Structure formats: C-alpha cells, structure tokens
Amino acid sequence: MVGHPPLTGLKVLEFAGLAPGPFAGLLLSDAGASVLRIDRAVSGPVARQVPDQLTRHKSSLVVDLKSPAGIALIKSLAAVSDVIIDPYRPGVLEKLGLGPSVLCSHEINPRLIYARLTGFRRDGRFANMAGHDINYLAVSGVLSLLGRKGEKPTPPINILGDFAGGGAVLFQGILLALAARERTGKGQVVEANIVDGASYLATFNRFALKTPVGNAPRGENLLDTGCPYYDTYETRDGKYMAVGALEPQFFRELVRGLRLEGQGWEERRGDKENWPELRRVLEQKFKTKTRREWEDVFDGTDACCTAVFEYGEMERERERSEGDQRPVVTLRETPCLAVRNDAKDTSHGQGPGVKGEAYVGTPLKPGKGGESVVEQWLGWKKGKEFDVLNGNAVAIKSKL
C-alpha cells in the first residue's frame, strides 16, 4: 500500500499570475501540497479572472489587497504557510506591505519560504522592463542557438523559458529551501528568474560552442538540425519521423531499416561535406512510405527512429501512442496525484485523476474552495474570525 503524496501537509499561498508561477504551484499541488491561489479583486464583488488553466488540486480566495482587512487575512494565512509564490514584478508585494521583511519576520513566520519569480534578473539592466518568454530567451543567449541554417533564431513556443527555465526552476528552488529548513529551522527568500534558469539549462550547449559538437554556425551542428541523421523527415502521408541515429551502431540499424545498405553511408556519414547529399537521400526515402508503415519498420529496433506524435492523436489513441499523461516523476512509495482516471500503477500516480486527464485545462473560478481552506489552515469560522464581503475575503479578528 502506497503512502500519502510527498508534499502532503505543505501549505502554499500562490498569488495569481500566468504561466511560470502557476506552473510551480501545479508541481506542488500535484505532489500533494495544499495550494491556495489568491485572486485580486478588481472592483466591488468582481474578481479578476486570470486565464490560468494550471489549476489542478488548487483552491482560490478573492482578497482585496488594498484593504487593511484583506492584508490582515493574508498575513494570518502567511503565518501558517510553508511557501508563498510571488509572480509579480519586483516591489509589487512590498508596496502592499507583504514583502519578505514583513511576512518572514519573527512576528509572522520565520519558517516561511518566500519564492519569487521574475523574467529578467532582479539586479540586471532589464530588471524594470516588461518582457515575455521570447525576450528572456533572447537576452539569456539561448535563443541564438535555436533555428535552422540560414534562418533567423526560432523561439520554441514558451516551453523552454516560462516552464522549464521559470516555473520548474522555481519549484526546484522551493524544494532546496525546504530541505535547508529541515536543517536550519528557518525559511528563506528564493529568487528565480527565467534568464538564469534558461541559461543554466543550456550549460551543455554553451560548452559545446567551443567543441566540434557545436562550434559551427547555427543550424550546421550535430544537434541543431545541421546533421541529417539528427532531424525530422516528412512521410508520404504528410506526417513526420524523428531520427537520432548518432552512434555508429544505431546508424547501421537506420540504414538497414531504410534499405540503404551497400552505399557506403556508414563510412561517409562523419564527413560534413557529405551531409547535404545524405539529407536528400533520407528525405526521398522517408517519403516512400506512410508514417505508420515506417513505425512498423523501426518499432522495436535500435535505429533511434520514431514517429512524431501529435497531441490530438495521442489523446484519441492513448494505448497505441502511450498518450496517457502521468505525474512528472514516479515515486514508488509516495506517488504524486494521478491525472488519468484509471490509475493502476504508481507510475500513473494515485487518486481518482482529474477531469480532462491533462488534455483539457479547467480555469479555477475565483473564490472556489478558498473558504474551506481558511477554515482548515487557521481553524477560523466564517462569520466569526473571517467573512466574505462583496465577494472579498476579509479578516474580522486577527492579531497581525
């Protein structure tokens, strides 16, 4: 019998934001943490509905952060929280009197992990500028690596910056701070930014710029589509196969599957002068069969040649394409929460799963579930220690 998810009992206040901040909260909530999103009121009883779908296992509370009673409620919640996620530009929460010097003080919660995430470095030349994923990748140097030969740098949607270099890195920082707290008994401020996060992810690739693996111009190297046996190829039905046959033994398997034996490509493939010709041969060969036919050829081999699945077909054909979505990591003794509805193994996670099974996101309605969380965390009763007035939660009695 498995144990509770690994972060069960952890209390997280997540100030509402977009993309990387909610993603860090999602990683925490999927691991069993109790995550309460703080939605800011716009005016009167209307809350600002953020288009955030990274809401699994979270609750929401609408708070007027310009109201003394609202600020008092946040301080009371922070006093019993383990983690706060601050997704705002530098100084926003400080101006509200909710900065780390206040919330992490001995008067409120010296064990609090105050996790902040910005796009640019907080101490850099771009610190006070607005930006998006593409800008953070641009100034980190990472964007300059991405793209085909002779073409401009190509942003990889917002996976690499917002989510890998931002939310996932902040999550890592939170876990490191929690581990340190076990030793010191104290919380601390965790500061992540997407520029440094993305640049750290590119450590190998940056080193490669000074080795034969990556010292050619963009799009002409081994791993950036310059090499013909590390690229994608269109099939007869307009779909694609991915080839990554870098090692000689894998390349031999590829040649065998494509029926290109006897042409000397095993010996000639290492010479870049032969790459354009080899690419033309592979392009022509892959167009002779459908993707499904090439799957039949290469499945079960070591040719490092696989279908490029699309999410739509993975959702429709989950068994064939292994399209079931799973927790980010498998913990055999204390699995994270499941997203599929028929979890049978710890690799699927535990629990009943979620609506949409991680193919459909569900926005979290402002205020949903938040009152129950206040009662659970603080032991307060609505109408006694706190209330909801004009749609906003406020503290009636607070020592903070």
C-alpha positions as CSV (number, residue, x, y, z in Angstrom):
1,M,0.0,0.0,0.0
2,V,1.4,3.4,-1.0
3,G,1.8,6.3,1.3
4,H,0.5,9.9,1.0
5,P,1.8,12.1,-1.8
6,P,5.2,13.5,-0.9
7,L,4.2,17.1,-0.1
8,T,1.0,16.3,1.8
9,G,0.6,18.8,4.6
10,L,2.5,21.6,2.8
11,K,0.6,24.9,2.7
12,V,1.2,27.2,-0.3
13,L,-0.1,30.7,-0.9
14,E,0.1,31.3,-4.7
15,F,-0.6,34.9,-5.8
16,A,-2.4,34.7,-9.1
17,G,-0.3,35.1,-12.2
18,L,0.2,33.4,-15.6
19,A,2.3,30.5,-16.9
20,P,5.5,30.1,-14.8
21,G,4.2,31.0,-11.3
22,P,1.1,28.8,-11.6
23,F,3.2,26.0,-13.1
24,A,5.4,26.0,-9.9
25,G,2.2,25.8,-7.9
26,L,0.9,23.0,-10.1
27,L,4.1,21.0,-9.5
28,L,3.5,21.5,-5.8
29,S,-0.2,20.7,-5.8
30,D,0.3,17.6,-8.0
31,A,2.7,16.4,-5.3
32,G,0.0,16.7,-2.6
33,A,0.6,20.3,-1.3
34,S,-2.5,22.4,-0.3
35,V,-2.3,25.3,-2.7
36,L,-4.5,28.4,-2.2
37,R,-4.4,30.9,-5.1
38,I,-5.0,34.5,-4.1
39,D,-7.1,36.3,-6.7
40,R,-7.2,40.0,-6.6
41,A,-10.5,41.9,-6.7
42,V,-10.9,44.5,-9.5
43,S,-13.8,46.5,-8.1
44,G,-16.7,45.6,-5.9
45,P,-17.7,41.9,-5.9
46,V,-16.0,41.2,-9.3
47,A,-12.7,39.3,-9.2
48,R,-10.1,39.5,-11.9
49,Q,-10.4,36.1,-13.7
50,V,-7.0,35.1,-14.9
51,P,-6.8,32.9,-17.9
52,D,-4.9,30.3,-15.9
53,Q,-5.6,26.6,-16.5
54,L,-2.7,25.2,-14.4
55,T,-5.2,24.8,-11.6
56,R,-5.3,21.1,-10.7
57,H,-5.9,20.4,-7.0
58,K,-5.9,24.1,-6.2
59,S,-8.4,26.4,-4.4
60,S,-9.0,30.1,-4.7
61,L,-9.7,33.0,-2.4
62,V,-10.5,36.5,-3.6
63,V,-8.9,39.2,-1.5
64,D,-8.8,43.0,-1.9
65,L,-5.1,43.6,-1.3
66,K,-5.8,47.3,-0.9
67,S,-8.0,46.7,2.1
68,P,-6.5,46.6,5.6
69,A,-8.8,43.7,6.4
70,G,-7.6,41.9,3.3
71,I,-4.0,42.5,4.1
72,A,-4.7,41.2,7.7
73,L,-6.1,38.0,6.2
74,I,-3.0,37.4,4.0
75,K,-0.7,37.9,7.0
76,S,-2.7,35.4,9.0
77,L,-2.5,32.9,6.2
78,A,1.2,33.5,5.7
79,A,1.7,32.9,9.4
80,V,0.7,29.2,8.9
81,S,2.0,28.8,5.4
82,D,5.1,27.0,4.3
83,V,5.5,28.6,0.9
84,I,4.5,31.8,-0.8
85,I,4.7,32.2,-4.6
86,D,5.2,35.8,-5.7
87,P,4.9,36.1,-9.6
88,Y,4.9,39.9,-9.7
89,R,7.5,42.3,-10.9
90,P,9.9,43.5,-8.2
91,G,8.4,45.6,-5.5
92,V,4.7,44.9,-6.0
93,L,4.1,43.0,-2.8
94,E,6.5,45.2,-0.8
95,K,4.3,48.2,-1.7
96,L,1.3,46.3,-0.2
97,G,3.2,45.6,3.0
98,L,3.5,41.9,2.1
99,G,7.2,41.7,1.3
100,P,9.6,39.1,2.9
101,S,10.8,41.6,5.5
102,V,7.2,41.5,6.9
103,L,6.0,38.0,6.2
104,C,9.2,36.2,7.0
105,S,9.7,38.2,10.2
106,H,9.8,36.6,13.7
107,E,6.4,38.3,14.3
108,I,4.7,36.4,11.5
109,N,6.6,33.4,10.1
110,P,10.4,32.9,10.2
111,R,10.0,29.4,8.7
112,L,8.3,30.8,5.5
113,I,9.8,30.0,2.1
114,Y,9.2,33.2,0.1
115,A,9.5,32.2,-3.5
116,R,9.8,34.9,-6.1
117,L,9.9,34.6,-9.9
118,T,10.8,37.3,-12.5
119,G,11.5,37.1,-16.1
120,F,14.7,39.2,-16.2
121,R,17.3,39.3,-13.4
122,R,16.3,41.4,-10.5
123,D,19.7,43.1,-10.5
124,G,20.2,43.4,-14.2
125,R,19.8,46.2,-16.8
126,F,16.4,44.8,-17.9
127,A,15.0,44.5,-14.3
128,N,12.3,47.2,-14.6
129,M,11.3,46.3,-18.2
130,A,8.3,44.2,-19.3
131,G,9.0,41.1,-21.2
132,H,7.9,37.7,-22.3
133,D,9.4,34.3,-22.8
134,I,11.0,35.2,-26.2
135,N,12.7,38.3,-24.6
136,Y,14.1,36.2,-21.7
137,L,15.5,33.6,-24.0
138,A,16.9,36.4,-26.2
139,V,19.0,38.1,-23.5
140,S,20.0,34.7,-21.9
141,G,21.8,33.8,-25.2
142,V,19.7,30.6,-25.5
143,L,17.6,31.9,-28.4
144,S,20.7,32.5,-30.5
145,L,21.2,28.7,-30.6
146,L,17.8,27.8,-31.9
147,G,16.9,27.7,-35.6
148,R,17.9,26.1,-38.9
149,K,20.8,27.0,-41.2
150,G,20.4,30.4,-42.8
151,E,17.3,31.3,-40.9
152,K,16.6,33.7,-38.0
153,P,16.5,32.4,-34.4
154,T,13.3,30.5,-33.8
155,P,11.6,30.7,-30.4
156,P,10.3,27.2,-29.2
157,I,6.9,28.5,-28.0
158,N,7.1,29.1,-24.3
159,I,8.2,25.7,-23.0
160,L,11.9,26.5,-22.5
161,G,11.6,29.8,-20.8
162,D,8.3,30.1,-18.9
163,F,8.0,26.5,-17.8
164,A,11.5,24.8,-17.9
165,G,13.6,27.9,-17.0
166,G,10.9,29.6,-14.9
167,G,8.3,27.5,-13.1
168,A,10.3,24.3,-12.9
169,V,13.4,26.1,-11.6
170,L,11.3,27.9,-9.0
171,F,9.9,24.6,-7.9
172,Q,13.5,23.3,-7.6
173,G,14.4,26.3,-5.5
174,I,11.4,25.8,-3.2
175,L,12.4,22.1,-2.6
176,L,16.0,23.2,-1.9
177,A,14.8,25.8,0.6
178,L,12.5,23.2,2.3
179,A,15.4,20.8,2.6
180,A,17.6,23.6,4.1
181,R,14.8,24.4,6.5
182,E,14.9,20.8,7.8
183,R,18.5,21.5,8.9
184,T,18.3,25.2,10.0
185,G,14.7,25.5,11.1
186,K,14.5,28.7,9.1
187,G,12.8,29.8,5.9
188,Q,14.4,32.0,3.3
189,V,13.8,34.0,0.2
190,V,14.0,32.0,-3.1
191,E,14.6,34.2,-6.2
192,A,14.4,32.6,-9.6
193,N,14.4,34.3,-13.0
194,I,13.8,32.9,-16.4
195,V,17.0,34.3,-17.9
196,D,19.3,32.5,-15.5
197,G,17.0,29.4,-15.5
198,A,17.1,29.0,-19.2
199,S,20.8,29.7,-19.4
200,Y,21.5,27.1,-16.8
201,L,19.5,24.6,-18.9
202,A,21.8,25.4,-21.8
203,T,25.0,24.7,-19.9
204,F,26.0,21.7,-22.1
205,N,25.1,23.5,-25.3
206,R,27.1,26.6,-24.3
207,F,30.1,24.4,-23.6
208,A,29.6,22.7,-27.0
209,L,30.1,26.1,-28.7
210,K,33.9,25.5,-28.1
211,T,33.9,21.9,-29.2
212,P,33.3,20.2,-32.6
213,V,29.8,19.3,-31.4
214,G,28.6,22.9,-31.7
215,N,31.3,25.3,-33.0
216,A,29.7,25.7,-36.4
217,P,27.1,28.4,-37.2
218,R,23.5,27.9,-36.0
219,G,21.8,25.1,-37.8
220,E,25.0,23.4,-39.0
221,N,25.9,21.4,-36.0
222,L,25.4,17.8,-34.8
223,L,22.3,18.5,-32.6
224,D,20.7,21.6,-34.1
225,T,19.3,20.1,-37.3
226,G,22.6,20.5,-39.2
227,C,23.2,16.8,-39.1
228,P,21.0,14.7,-41.4
229,Y,20.8,11.8,-39.0
230,Y,19.5,14.0,-36.2
231,D,16.4,15.7,-37.7
232,T,12.8,15.1,-38.7
233,Y,11.6,13.8,-42.1
234,E,8.2,14.1,-43.8
235,T,6.5,10.8,-44.7
236,R,4.2,10.0,-47.7
237,D,1.1,11.0,-45.7
238,G,2.4,14.4,-44.6
239,K,3.4,13.2,-41.1
240,Y,6.9,13.0,-39.7
241,M,9.5,10.7,-38.3
242,A,12.3,11.7,-35.9
243,V,15.8,10.4,-36.5
244,G,18.5,10.5,-33.8
245,A,20.9,7.8,-35.0
246,L,24.1,9.4,-33.8
247,E,26.2,6.4,-32.8
248,P,27.6,4.1,-35.5
249,Q,25.6,1.0,-34.3
250,F,22.4,3.0,-34.3
251,F,23.1,4.4,-37.7
252,R,23.7,0.9,-39.1
253,E,20.2,0.0,-37.9
254,L,18.8,3.1,-39.6
255,V,20.5,2.2,-42.8
256,R,19.2,-1.3,-42.6
257,G,15.6,-0.2,-42.0
258,L,15.7,2.2,-44.9
259,R,17.3,-0.4,-47.1
260,L,20.3,1.8,-47.9
261,E,23.0,-0.9,-47.3
262,G,25.9,-1.1,-49.7
263,Q,26.0,2.6,-50.5
264,G,28.9,3.4,-48.0
265,W,26.9,5.8,-45.8
266,E,28.2,4.1,-42.7
267,E,31.8,5.3,-43.5
268,R,30.9,8.6,-45.2
269,R,28.4,9.9,-42.6
270,G,31.0,11.7,-40.4
271,D,32.2,14.0,-43.2
272,K,30.1,17.2,-43.2
273,E,30.8,17.5,-46.9
274,N,28.5,14.5,-47.4
275,W,25.7,15.8,-45.2
276,P,23.7,17.6,-48.0
277,E,23.6,14.5,-50.2
278,L,22.7,12.2,-47.3
279,R,19.9,14.6,-46.3
280,R,18.5,14.4,-49.8
281,V,18.6,10.6,-49.8
282,L,16.8,10.5,-46.4
283,E,14.2,13.0,-47.5
284,Q,13.4,11.0,-50.6
285,K,13.4,7.7,-48.8
286,F,11.1,8.7,-46.0
287,K,8.5,10.0,-48.5
288,T,8.1,6.5,-50.0
289,K,6.1,5.2,-47.0
290,T,3.5,6.5,-44.6
291,R,4.4,7.2,-41.0
292,R,2.6,4.1,-39.8
293,E,4.5,2.0,-42.3
294,W,7.8,3.4,-41.0
295,E,6.7,2.7,-37.5
296,D,6.2,-0.9,-38.5
297,V,9.8,-0.9,-39.8
298,F,11.5,0.7,-36.9
299,D,9.5,-0.1,-33.8
300,G,11.5,-2.5,-31.6
301,T,14.8,-1.6,-33.2
302,D,17.8,0.5,-32.1
303,A,17.7,2.8,-35.1
304,C,16.6,5.7,-32.9
305,C,13.9,6.4,-35.4
306,T,10.4,7.2,-34.0
307,A,7.1,8.7,-35.1
308,V,6.4,12.3,-34.3
309,F,3.2,12.0,-32.4
310,E,0.7,14.9,-32.2
311,Y,-1.3,15.6,-29.1
312,G,-4.6,15.2,-30.8
313,E,-3.9,11.6,-31.9
314,M,-2.2,10.8,-28.5
315,E,-5.5,11.8,-26.9
316,R,-7.5,9.7,-29.3
317,E,-5.3,6.7,-29.4
318,R,-3.8,6.6,-25.9
319,E,-2.9,2.9,-25.8
320,R,-1.1,2.8,-29.2
321,S,0.8,6.1,-28.7
322,E,1.2,5.8,-24.9
323,G,-0.7,9.1,-24.7
324,D,-1.8,8.8,-21.1
325,Q,-0.5,11.8,-19.1
326,R,1.4,11.0,-15.9
327,P,3.0,12.7,-13.0
328,V,6.3,14.4,-13.7
329,V,8.2,11.7,-11.8
330,T,7.4,8.3,-10.3
331,L,7.8,7.9,-6.5
332,R,7.2,4.2,-5.8
333,E,6.4,4.6,-2.1
334,T,4.7,8.0,-2.1
335,P,3.3,8.7,-5.6
336,C,2.1,12.1,-6.7
337,L,-1.5,12.6,-7.6
338,A,-2.9,11.0,-10.7
339,V,-4.2,12.8,-13.7
340,R,-5.7,9.8,-15.5
341,N,-9.0,8.4,-14.2
342,D,-8.0,4.8,-14.0
343,A,-4.6,4.8,-12.4
344,K,-3.4,1.2,-11.9
345,D,0.3,1.6,-11.1
346,T,2.3,4.1,-9.1
347,S,3.8,5.4,-12.4
348,H,0.2,6.7,-13.0
349,G,0.1,8.4,-9.6
350,Q,-2.5,7.9,-7.0
351,G,-6.1,9.1,-6.5
352,P,-9.1,9.5,-8.8
353,G,-7.5,11.6,-11.5
354,V,-8.8,14.8,-13.0
355,K,-11.4,15.9,-15.5
356,G,-9.9,16.0,-18.9
357,E,-7.0,13.8,-17.9
358,A,-4.4,16.5,-18.5
359,Y,-5.6,17.1,-22.1
360,V,-8.1,19.8,-21.1
361,G,-7.4,22.5,-18.7
362,T,-10.1,23.9,-16.4
363,P,-9.9,27.5,-15.2
364,L,-10.3,27.9,-11.4
365,K,-13.2,30.2,-10.6
366,P,-12.1,33.0,-8.2
367,G,-13.2,32.1,-4.7
368,K,-13.8,28.4,-5.3
369,G,-12.8,26.3,-2.3
370,G,-11.0,29.1,-0.5
371,E,-13.3,29.4,2.4
372,S,-12.8,25.8,3.3
373,V,-9.0,26.2,3.1
374,V,-9.1,29.2,5.5
375,E,-11.1,27.0,8.0
376,Q,-8.6,24.1,7.5
377,W,-5.4,26.1,7.8
378,L,-6.4,28.6,10.5
379,G,-9.3,26.9,12.3
380,W,-11.4,30.0,11.7
381,K,-15.1,30.0,11.2
382,K,-16.8,32.2,8.6
383,G,-18.7,35.0,10.2
384,K,-16.6,34.8,13.3
385,E,-12.9,35.2,12.6
386,F,-13.3,35.9,8.8
387,D,-16.0,36.7,6.4
388,V,-16.7,37.3,2.7
389,L,-17.9,40.8,2.0
390,N,-18.8,41.9,-1.6
391,G,-17.0,38.8,-2.8
392,N,-13.8,39.5,-0.9
393,A,-12.5,37.5,2.0
394,V,-11.5,39.6,5.0
395,A,-10.3,39.0,8.5
396,I,-12.6,40.0,11.3
397,K,-10.3,39.2,14.1
398,S,-6.6,39.0,13.5
399,K,-3.6,39.5,15.8
400,L,-1.4,40.5,12.8
